[in-house]
Amino acid sequence: MTSDEFKSLYARSPVQDQAEFLARLANNLTVCGRDAYPLASPAMSADRRVQKFQGVNELQHVIAGQVTALLSQSSERYPDDVLCDALYETAAIYEIVKGFEWAVEQSARALSGASVQP
């Protein structure tokens, strides 16, 4: 799912669905983090492991903050497009875009009943 498709899907969703999507995304990102476990990727360098875990942690931080803001109906939250851009940019910085996109797609499928429609 491209960044633009993600933005479109997220922006047109009601707040409750956004919160559920982000909670699912956070859960799916933990699977991506497991790829950095030594037994899962024995050839991965220690520096790369740290980079992947840092990226997943930064994504989790932003996602958790947004879910909290959505559920508490706080005005202190990212605008939809800014959130989506920030998540994709963070994934790119830490070179985990492929895993992030997988997590986004899995979350969207679960929320939409297995048919992702950008």
Sequence and secondary structure as in RCSB ss.txt:
>XXXX:A:sequence
MTSDEFKSLYARSPVQDQAEFLARLANNLTVCGRDAYPLASPAMSADRRVQKFQGVNELQHVIAGQVTALLSQSS
ERYPDDVLCDALYETAAIYEIVKGFEWAVEQSARALSGASVQP
>XXXX:A:secstr
  HHHHHHHHHTS HHHHHHHHHHHHHHHHHHHHTTSTTT TTS HHHHHHHHHHHHHHHHHHHHHHHHHHTT S
 S  HHHHHHHHHHHHHHTT HHHHHHHHHHHHHHHHTS    
